[in-house]
């Protein structure tokens, strides 16, 4: 009995893996469809570019300022989305 369940699960997951996603396909522009595949490059070249990143004494304050700005923005976004009168009206509509 367990083997049949496992087999059914494998078949179902396999079929789901073959599913087309038209909403994703619709987001591609004609230019993106016609674009060539990116070149494959050795990993060493990418690592060398990372190591060349310029971090100077002014980098840390700039990053800390960005962090503070993002934290401030996040705290402003943390409030309620629906005001009390709208919430009461919605709740009244649900209980009818």
N, C-alpha and C positions, 0 to 999 in steps of 0.2 A: 504494500500500500504506500509506503514512504517513497519508494522509487518512482511510482507513477506521479506522485505529487511533485517530486523533484524534476522529473522529466517535463511535466506540464509547465512548471515554473521556467525552466530553461527555454522551452519553446516560446512561451509568452514573452520573455525578455528578449529573446532573439528576434522575434517579429517586431517588437517595439523598437529595436535598434535600427530597423530598416525603414522606419517611418520618415516621411518627408515633412519638412517644416516650411510650408509656403509663406508664412508671415516673416520668416527670417530671409527667405530667398527674395522676397519683395523689397527688402531694404537695400539690396545691392544696386548700385547705379550701373549704367551701361559701361561707363569708363572703368569701374572696378571689375566688372566681368571681363573686360578686354585687357586688363593690366596683366603683365607677365608675373610669374611667380617670383618671389624675392630670391636673391642669390643666397646660397648657403655659404657661410663663412666659418673659418675655424674659430673655435672658442677662445684661443689665445689672443687673437686680435681684439676681441671684445673686452677681454680682461685687461689688456694693455690700455685700452681707451678709458676704462674705469679707473685705473691707477693714475692716469694723467689728470684726473679731476682736480681743478684748482680749489683748494680749501685754504683760505688765509685767515688771518686774525679777525676779519670782519664777517666771516661766514657764520660763526656761532651766534652772534647777536641777531643777524638777519633771520636765522632759523628760529631762534627763540621768539622774535617778534611775530613771525608767521604762526608759530604754535599758539601764542597768546591771542592773536586775531581769530584763529580757528576755534579756540576754546570759547571765546566771547560769542562768536557766531553760533556755536552749538548750544550755548546756554540760552540764547535768545530763541532758538528753534525748539527748545524743550517745553514750552508752554502748551496749553490746551489749544486744539485746533478749532473746536466748536464752542462758541460762547454759550452761556447759560440759557438765554432765551431760545436760541435755536435748538439746543439740546432738549428743553422742555417741550417745544413744539413737536420735535421728532418723536419723543417718547409718547406724547399724547396721540400721535398718529398710529403708533404701534399698538397701543392698548385698546384702540377702538375696535 
